[in-house]
Amino acid sequence: MFIGCTSLTTAPELPATSLAESCYCAMFYNCTSLTSAPVLNATNLSKDCYRIMFYGCTSLTTAPKLPATTLANNCYNSMFEGCTALTTAPELPATTLNTRSYYHMFDGCTNLNYIKCLATNISATDCTTDWVTNTAASGTFVKSRLMSSWTRGVNGIPNNWTVQNI
């Protein structure tokens, strides 16, 4: 819808609470002047619904809340990839991830230094593949104390980040 709109600074309201397949996919792709995201109220997600939504939004400093606790395949795939001004990830309350749900989600977010992810089941195919590639060299990763399967590196908890259990 707004792919490549480099002058767009403010996003329109997106009031939907139930999303169809691919409905917001690539909506703000490479909108390099977008500084804040719209409120995303959806709790009923479908396949690819937010995939690459903010990809390349290099001025995005604040991510929207992501309230859904049940995820669909590819729902957040590359959602914030290349958002170099983003420092804090939205809280990720879903406990079970689906295929590619967080795939490349924060890849290239070079200033991202805080993630709170409450997932306790990350066994789905490619659910966290390269999700934190090229994030900040140090930061804080908050996770559920019930989760023991996180590994270190680009597919898990970034190397050199502090881990907090809640």
Contacts in CASP RR format, 6 or more apart in sequence:
PFRMAT RR
TARGET T0000
AUTHOR 0000-0000-0000
METHOD contacts of the structure
MODEL  1
MFIGCTSLTTAPELPATSLAESCYCAMFYNCTSLTSAPVLNATNLSKDCY
RIMFYGCTSLTTAPKLPATTLANNCYNSMFEGCTALTTAPELPATTLNTR
SYYHMFDGCTNLNYIKCLATNISATDCTTDWVTNTAASGTFVKSRLMSSW
TRGVNGIPNNWTVQNI
1 27 0 8 1.000
2 8 0 8 1.000
2 11 0 8 1.000
2 27 0 8 1.000
2 28 0 8 1.000
2 29 0 8 1.000
2 31 0 8 1.000
3 26 0 8 1.000
3 27 0 8 1.000
3 28 0 8 1.000
3 29 0 8 1.000
3 30 0 8 1.000
3 31 0 8 1.000
4 29 0 8 1.000
4 30 0 8 1.000
4 31 0 8 1.000
4 32 0 8 1.000
5 28 0 8 1.000
5 31 0 8 1.000
6 30 0 8 1.000
6 31 0 8 1.000
6 32 0 8 1.000
6 33 0 8 1.000
7 33 0 8 1.000
8 28 0 8 1.000
8 31 0 8 1.000
8 33 0 8 1.000
8 34 0 8 1.000
9 33 0 8 1.000
9 34 0 8 1.000
9 35 0 8 1.000
9 59 0 8 1.000
10 34 0 8 1.000
10 35 0 8 1.000
10 36 0 8 1.000
11 28 0 8 1.000
11 34 0 8 1.000
11 36 0 8 1.000
11 37 0 8 1.000
11 38 0 8 1.000
12 38 0 8 1.000
13 38 0 8 1.000
13 39 0 8 1.000
14 24 0 8 1.000
14 38 0 8 1.000
14 39 0 8 1.000
14 40 0 8 1.000
14 41 0 8 1.000
15 41 0 8 1.000
16 23 0 8 1.000
16 41 0 8 1.000
16 42 0 8 1.000
17 41 0 8 1.000
17 42 0 8 1.000
17 43 0 8 1.000
17 44 0 8 1.000
18 42 0 8 1.000
18 43 0 8 1.000
18 44 0 8 1.000
19 42 0 8 1.000
19 44 0 8 1.000
19 45 0 8 1.000
19 46 0 8 1.000
19 49 0 8 1.000
19 50 0 8 1.000
20 46 0 8 1.000
20 49 0 8 1.000
21 46 0 8 1.000
21 47 0 8 1.000
21 48 0 8 1.000
21 49 0 8 1.000
22 46 0 8 1.000
22 47 0 8 1.000
22 48 0 8 1.000
22 49 0 8 1.000
22 51 0 8 1.000
23 46 0 8 1.000
23 49 0 8 1.000
24 49 0 8 1.000
24 50 0 8 1.000
24 53 0 8 1.000
25 48 0 8 1.000
25 49 0 8 1.000
25 50 0 8 1.000
25 51 0 8 1.000
25 52 0 8 1.000
25 53 0 8 1.000
26 51 0 8 1.000
26 52 0 8 1.000
26 53 0 8 1.000
26 55 0 8 1.000
27 53 0 8 1.000
28 34 0 8 1.000
28 37 0 8 1.000
28 53 0 8 1.000
28 54 0 8 1.000
28 57 0 8 1.000
29 52 0 8 1.000
29 53 0 8 1.000
29 54 0 8 1.000
29 55 0 8 1.000
29 56 0 8 1.000
30 55 0 8 1.000
30 56 0 8 1.000
30 57 0 8 1.000
31 54 0 8 1.000
31 56 0 8 1.000
31 57 0 8 1.000
32 56 0 8 1.000
32 57 0 8 1.000
32 58 0 8 1.000
32 59 0 8 1.000
33 59 0 8 1.000
34 54 0 8 1.000
34 57 0 8 1.000
34 59 0 8 1.000
34 60 0 8 1.000
35 59 0 8 1.000
35 60 0 8 1.000
35 61 0 8 1.000
35 62 0 8 1.000
36 60 0 8 1.000
36 61 0 8 1.000
36 62 0 8 1.000
37 54 0 8 1.000
37 60 0 8 1.000
37 62 0 8 1.000
37 63 0 8 1.000
37 64 0 8 1.000
38 64 0 8 1.000
39 64 0 8 1.000
39 65 0 8 1.000
40 50 0 8 1.000
40 64 0 8 1.000
40 65 0 8 1.000
40 66 0 8 1.000
40 67 0 8 1.000
41 67 0 8 1.000
42 49 0 8 1.000
42 67 0 8 1.000
42 68 0 8 1.000
43 67 0 8 1.000
43 68 0 8 1.000
43 69 0 8 1.000
43 70 0 8 1.000
44 68 0 8 1.000
44 70 0 8 1.000
45 68 0 8 1.000
45 70 0 8 1.000
45 71 0 8 1.000
45 72 0 8 1.000
45 75 0 8 1.000
46 72 0 8 1.000
46 75 0 8 1.000
47 72 0 8 1.000
47 73 0 8 1.000
47 74 0 8 1.000
47 75 0 8 1.000
48 72 0 8 1.000
48 73 0 8 1.000
48 74 0 8 1.000
48 75 0 8 1.000
48 77 0 8 1.000
49 72 0 8 1.000
49 75 0 8 1.000
50 75 0 8 1.000
50 76 0 8 1.000
50 79 0 8 1.000
51 74 0 8 1.000
51 75 0 8 1.000
51 76 0 8 1.000
51 77 0 8 1.000
51 78 0 8 1.000
51 79 0 8 1.000
52 77 0 8 1.000
52 78 0 8 1.000
52 79 0 8 1.000
52 81 0 8 1.000
53 79 0 8 1.000
54 60 0 8 1.000
54 63 0 8 1.000
54 79 0 8 1.000
54 80 0 8 1.000
54 83 0 8 1.000
55 78 0 8 1.000
55 79 0 8 1.000
55 80 0 8 1.000
55 81 0 8 1.000
55 82 0 8 1.000
56 81 0 8 1.000
56 82 0 8 1.000
56 83 0 8 1.000
57 80 0 8 1.000
57 82 0 8 1.000
57 83 0 8 1.000
58 82 0 8 1.000
58 83 0 8 1.000
58 84 0 8 1.000
58 85 0 8 1.000
59 85 0 8 1.000
60 80 0 8 1.000
60 83 0 8 1.000
60 85 0 8 1.000
60 86 0 8 1.000
61 85 0 8 1.000
61 86 0 8 1.000
61 87 0 8 1.000
62 86 0 8 1.000
62 88 0 8 1.000
63 80 0 8 1.000
63 83 0 8 1.000
63 86 0 8 1.000
63 88 0 8 1.000
63 89 0 8 1.000
63 90 0 8 1.000
64 90 0 8 1.000
65 90 0 8 1.000
65 91 0 8 1.000
66 76 0 8 1.000
66 90 0 8 1.000
66 91 0 8 1.000
66 92 0 8 1.000
66 93 0 8 1.000
67 93 0 8 1.000
68 75 0 8 1.000
68 93 0 8 1.000
68 94 0 8 1.000
69 93 0 8 1.000
69 94 0 8 1.000
69 95 0 8 1.000
70 94 0 8 1.000
70 96 0 8 1.000
71 94 0 8 1.000
71 96 0 8 1.000
71 97 0 8 1.000
71 98 0 8 1.000
71 101 0 8 1.000
72 98 0 8 1.000
72 101 0 8 1.000
73 98 0 8 1.000
73 99 0 8 1.000
73 100 0 8 1.000
73 101 0 8 1.000
74 99 0 8 1.000
74 100 0 8 1.000
74 101 0 8 1.000
74 103 0 8 1.000
75 98 0 8 1.000
75 101 0 8 1.000
76 101 0 8 1.000
76 102 0 8 1.000
76 103 0 8 1.000
76 105 0 8 1.000
77 100 0 8 1.000
77 101 0 8 1.000
77 102 0 8 1.000
77 103 0 8 1.000
77 104 0 8 1.000
77 105 0 8 1.000
78 103 0 8 1.000
78 104 0 8 1.000
78 105 0 8 1.000
78 107 0 8 1.000
79 105 0 8 1.000
80 86 0 8 1.000
80 89 0 8 1.000
80 105 0 8 1.000
80 106 0 8 1.000
80 109 0 8 1.000
81 104 0 8 1.000
81 105 0 8 1.000
81 106 0 8 1.000
81 107 0 8 1.000
81 108 0 8 1.000
81 109 0 8 1.000
82 107 0 8 1.000
82 108 0 8 1.000
82 109 0 8 1.000
82 110 0 8 1.000
83 106 0 8 1.000
83 108 0 8 1.000
83 109 0 8 1.000
83 112 0 8 1.000
84 108 0 8 1.000
84 109 0 8 1.000
84 110 0 8 1.000
84 111 0 8 1.000
85 111 0 8 1.000
86 106 0 8 1.000
86 109 0 8 1.000
86 111 0 8 1.000
86 112 0 8 1.000
87 111 0 8 1.000
87 112 0 8 1.000
87 113 0 8 1.000
87 114 0 8 1.000
87 136 0 8 1.000
88 112 0 8 1.000
88 113 0 8 1.000
88 114 0 8 1.000
89 106 0 8 1.000
89 109 0 8 1.000
89 112 0 8 1.000
89 114 0 8 1.000
89 115 0 8 1.000
89 116 0 8 1.000
89 117 0 8 1.000
91 116 0 8 1.000
91 118 0 8 1.000
92 102 0 8 1.000
92 115 0 8 1.000
92 116 0 8 1.000
92 117 0 8 1.000
92 118 0 8 1.000
92 119 0 8 1.000
93 118 0 8 1.000
94 101 0 8 1.000
94 118 0 8 1.000
94 119 0 8 1.000
95 118 0 8 1.000
95 119 0 8 1.000
95 120 0 8 1.000
95 121 0 8 1.000
95 144 0 8 1.000
96 119 0 8 1.000
96 120 0 8 1.000
96 121 0 8 1.000
96 124 0 8 1.000
97 119 0 8 1.000
97 121 0 8 1.000
97 122 0 8 1.000
97 124 0 8 1.000
97 127 0 8 1.000
97 128 0 8 1.000
98 124 0 8 1.000
98 127 0 8 1.000
99 124 0 8 1.000
99 125 0 8 1.000
99 126 0 8 1.000
99 127 0 8 1.000
100 124 0 8 1.000
100 125 0 8 1.000
100 126 0 8 1.000
100 127 0 8 1.000
100 129 0 8 1.000
101 124 0 8 1.000
101 127 0 8 1.000
102 127 0 8 1.000
102 128 0 8 1.000
102 131 0 8 1.000
103 126 0 8 1.000
103 127 0 8 1.000
103 128 0 8 1.000
103 129 0 8 1.000
103 130 0 8 1.000
103 131 0 8 1.000
104 129 0 8 1.000
104 130 0 8 1.000
104 131 0 8 1.000
104 133 0 8 1.000
105 131 0 8 1.000
106 112 0 8 1.000
106 115 0 8 1.000
106 131 0 8 1.000
106 132 0 8 1.000
106 133 0 8 1.000
106 135 0 8 1.000
107 130 0 8 1.000
107 131 0 8 1.000
107 132 0 8 1.000
107 133 0 8 1.000
107 134 0 8 1.000
108 133 0 8 1.000
108 134 0 8 1.000
108 135 0 8 1.000
109 134 0 8 1.000
109 135 0 8 1.000
110 134 0 8 1.000
110 135 0 8 1.000
110 136 0 8 1.000
111 136 0 8 1.000
112 132 0 8 1.000
112 135 0 8 1.000
112 136 0 8 1.000
113 135 0 8 1.000
113 136 0 8 1.000
113 138 0 8 1.000
113 139 0 8 1.000
113 140 0 8 1.000
113 161 0 8 1.000
114 139 0 8 1.000
114 140 0 8 1.000
114 142 0 8 1.000
115 132 0 8 1.000
115 140 0 8 1.000
115 141 0 8 1.000
115 142 0 8 1.000
116 141 0 8 1.000
116 142 0 8 1.000
116 143 0 8 1.000
117 141 0 8 1.000
117 142 0 8 1.000
117 143 0 8 1.000
118 143 0 8 1.000
118 144 0 8 1.000
118 147 0 8 1.000
119 143 0 8 1.000
119 144 0 8 1.000
119 147 0 8 1.000
120 144 0 8 1.000
120 146 0 8 1.000
120 147 0 8 1.000
122 128 0 8 1.000
122 149 0 8 1.000
122 150 0 8 1.000
123 149 0 8 1.000
128 155 0 8 1.000
128 156 0 8 1.000
129 155 0 8 1.000
130 154 0 8 1.000
130 155 0 8 1.000
131 154 0 8 1.000
131 155 0 8 1.000
131 156 0 8 1.000
132 153 0 8 1.000
132 154 0 8 1.000
132 155 0 8 1.000
132 156 0 8 1.000
132 157 0 8 1.000
132 158 0 8 1.000
133 154 0 8 1.000
135 158 0 8 1.000
136 158 0 8 1.000
137 160 0 8 1.000
138 160 0 8 1.000
138 161 0 8 1.000
138 162 0 8 1.000
139 158 0 8 1.000
139 160 0 8 1.000
139 161 0 8 1.000
139 162 0 8 1.000
140 161 0 8 1.000
140 162 0 8 1.000
140 163 0 8 1.000
140 164 0 8 1.000
141 157 0 8 1.000
141 158 0 8 1.000
141 161 0 8 1.000
141 162 0 8 1.000
141 163 0 8 1.000
141 164 0 8 1.000
142 163 0 8 1.000
142 164 0 8 1.000
142 165 0 8 1.000
142 166 0 8 1.000
143 150 0 8 1.000
143 157 0 8 1.000
143 163 0 8 1.000
143 164 0 8 1.000
143 165 0 8 1.000
143 166 0 8 1.000
144 165 0 8 1.000
144 166 0 8 1.000
145 165 0 8 1.000
145 166 0 8 1.000
150 156 0 8 1.000
150 157 0 8 1.000
151 157 0 8 1.000
152 158 0 8 1.000
152 159 0 8 1.000
153 159 0 8 1.000
157 163 0 8 1.000
END
